[in-house]
């Protein structure tokens, strides 16, 4: 997955250089080691959350993060953030074309991530299926507003998680009504069956709330004796 990021980021910057992009005149191709360092910094920023990005590079020892400063400069971090890529933009289908995917820029990465998640951990007997929100307020066709949630604006993701520790074993980004394929069985049926599919007929209990419950789902022979309604 790191090699994918390295390859596509370098490919993208070379494509930009071919258009005489003056901002990339001093660009140096990234490496696997640098991308790992970049991802590590992102994780640290999630733990040590500061109000502004520039503050991690402040010289004040009470504010700046010397660990991050020793690994990467602020300018290089911002440069990688701007040009980070997960797919070949030259071969992507454009909006309006047949089979266009709203997640085309990250679908390969998400597929690899999900595969690794399911290889890395064997969930316990009890699984919970529910929705989660990733906070985001930028421009996005499938951005959702859910006033009852603590995170009101963002990307909604359906998840199946181990009830013992919250480890996510399966997930799917909700692309909204327009992007979702018509389903005569209803949203709840589709979400539960899709999220539980890797674990059906494996002697596990799957819990979900009333929003996802339907008569069709309860009568489905594929999942009978596998799930329970919470």
Helices and strands as residue ranges (DSSP letters): H 2-17, G 22-24, H 32-47, G 53-57, H 66-71, H 74-83, G 89-91, H 107-120, E 126-135, E 144-145, E 153-162, E 168-173, H 176-179, H 187-196, G 197-199, E 205-208, G 210-212, H 215-219, E 227-229
